[in-house]
Amino acid sequence: MGLFENPYCDEGKVSVAMNNPEKSALSEKIAAKSMVLLKNDGMLPLKKGTKLAVIGPHADNLRYPVSGYTYPAYIEMIQAGASGQNTTFNGIADEQAKADGGSGAKAPEGPFATIYRLFSQEEKARLSDMNTVLRNMGARTLREVLADKGEVVYAQGCDIIAPSTDGFAEAVKAAESADAVVLALGGNSGWVNVTGGEGKDRQVLDLPGV
């Protein structure tokens, strides 16, 4: 295969190979074909000029719709190591220990902190935050895309797992002011502070949080 003769990739070609018009078009086609319309009472297709209320934790977030085995999630993992988080691959056990307040004993250093130490100072400086990475990959939020189509009023409403319902009133007000509502709800997948991912499975398919 020539891997011993040419063991390294051409870094200049990586971004082109990962993000180009052909792949973007294919991704859009896959996304369109993966959508499932469970019921339509005549609301769809939306009429031109329909005012939309776009509500939910996924409505204006670049990270949440992205899965765990992706470069942005990898950046998130490295940043967890940089901040000294002792998250391990125990998943739910980690979250439960955090919820219980822990035993007071110092947890052993997690793998993310260990990985972070393997980077040189130059490499650490080159690591960017997830939103910047996603923007550079051409990602846009649902709110941004729908705003291109017409009038949009936005309210987050709640977080994915936080117990606060303080944003509900604003969400209801947004819904009442619009012709139709797009609710963008769900969990998030990855390595840290997520509802699912490697070593962290869910027992039920209900929506998390409030």
Secondary structure, DSSP 8 states (H G I E B T S, - for coil): --TTTS-S--HHHHHHHHS-HHHHHHHHHHHHHH------SS--S--TT--EEEESTTTT-SSTTS-SSSHHHHHHHHHHHHTT----TTTHHHHHHHHTT--SS-----HHHHHHHTS-HHHHHH---HHHHHHHTT---HHHHHHHHS-EEEE--S-SS----TTHHHHHHHHHTSSEEEE-----BSSSS-SBBTTB--S--S----
